[in-house]
Structures are given as C-alpha cells and as structure tokens.
Amino acid sequence: MPNVPTIEICVEGIDGYLAAEKAGADRVELCASLMEGGLTPSIGTVREVLRAGKIPFHPIIRPRGGDFLYSEMEFASILEDIRQMRALGVVGIVIGFLNADGTIDEDRTRQAVEAAGPMTVTCHRAFDMTRNHREALEALVRVGVDRVLTSGQHDTALEGADVLKDTIQAAGDRLIVMVCGELDAANIAEIRDRTGAQEMHFAALTTTPSTMQFRNPRIGMGSTDLEREYLNTITDEDAVRQTIRAAKTL
C-alpha cells in the first residue's frame, strides 16, 4: 500500500502562496519569476507570507536564471539572503550549486547548509543537471542536505520514473527525495506508486488577463512580447486541489 505523500506547491508571490494554502497544500516553495524557473522572493514578500500564512514555506535562494555556476559575488549574495531568511524565522530554504564539470559543488553547498542552520535545506533541480544522479546524491548526503527535488534527470517524472525510483531507494532514510516533473491530477498517483515517493512537488499555473485599462502600445518593460506584459501568471487553485486529491487517494 503506497504512503500518502506530503505535497509541496511551487508558487510565485504571496497570492500564489495563499491559493496553494487554500487548496490544501502541505507546504509551499516560494519564488519570484517562475518564468525563469524561480528566483529569490523579496524580503517584503517573505514577511507578508510569515504574517498571513499558516502552512510552512521554503523560499528559493537563486539570484538569477540560467545555470548554477555562480561567481564569488553571486555566492556572497546567496549567503546573505540565507542569513536574512534565518533572521526572519523562515523554516527552510531551497538552494543548488554545481561545478563546471556537472558535479555538486560540495564546498559551497556545505557553506550554505552551515549558514542555514537550523533551517532545513532542499537542493533544487540543479540536481537534475548533474552528470550522474547517484554521484550527486552521495555528495548531498555528505554535506548534510535534508531534501532533494528531482524529476529523475528528465523533463517529466513519467520519463524519469526509473531514475526517481532508484534515487529514492539509494537515499533510504539519509535524505528525502521529493518528486516533481509536470505532475497533475491525471498522472500523480501513477508516479507515486511507481517511485514510492513520500514527497511530491508541482506547480499549477495559469494566466489571467491584466485589469489595466490603459495600455501603451509604444513601449514594453523588457519583454519582446508586449501582450505578455498584460498577462498575469497565477496559481490555479482548482488544479492544485484536484491534483492533491489524486495524490492522496489510495
């Protein structure tokens, strides 16, 4: 009989957090700019979630999009963000650091874990960009990471199911493997059963038109698609609720 998994929802901003909470999420990964894969949310956003929220959340600490090979100054800013989150009373953070050869950067990951204490630390899908999942898993265990988020080094959990199962079995009780990768109400129970996942993570995003009445056609705010400027990305509360129900129905 499969276990009832813990469900984490990846959201953008406080409105996304509140939608996930209302839909029954167990925990939230809090981000800014999900179009770039998730960046560090602002201190103001974190403060408001702490004030208004009831379920735990883990902010991602990622200063930019792109790869996970950071400069010295970028890494210094990451450590400062971690210290700020700890001072605010956040319960956990999400990080990820790679070496140029596709291995986990153990030195920087260890520094982040030490800076985070006593917050829990999740390694995000930087793990999926490593050259070998077993090698990366052992590195994360060595440096004291609590959890790793992975789609099994494939675009989707369905494609990566065999790697996910192998990673979960190899991890044992040394760290938690949290499964992700385009999970929805139609496939989440299958992935749960095929992998034995005890934690599962997904985003349920949709777009809604801006309520701006005046739209200046002559200028865009950094995007080549002017229409995208007037679309807001939001968490689909109904989709979250349906997927959670599917995941927790045994």
Secondary structure, DSSP 8 states (H G I E B T S, - for coil): -----EEEEEEEHHHHHHHHHHHT-SEEEEEB-GGGT-B---HHHHHHHHHH--S-EEEB--SSSS-S---HHHHHHHHHHHHHHHHHT-SEEEE--B-TTSSB-HHHHHHHHHHHTTSEEEE-GGGGGSS-HHHHHHHHHHHT--EEEESSSSSSTTTTHHHHHHHHHHHTTSSEEEE-SS--TTTHHHHHHHHT-SEEEE--EEEEE---S---TT--SS-S-GGGGGEEEEE-HHHHHHHHHHHH--
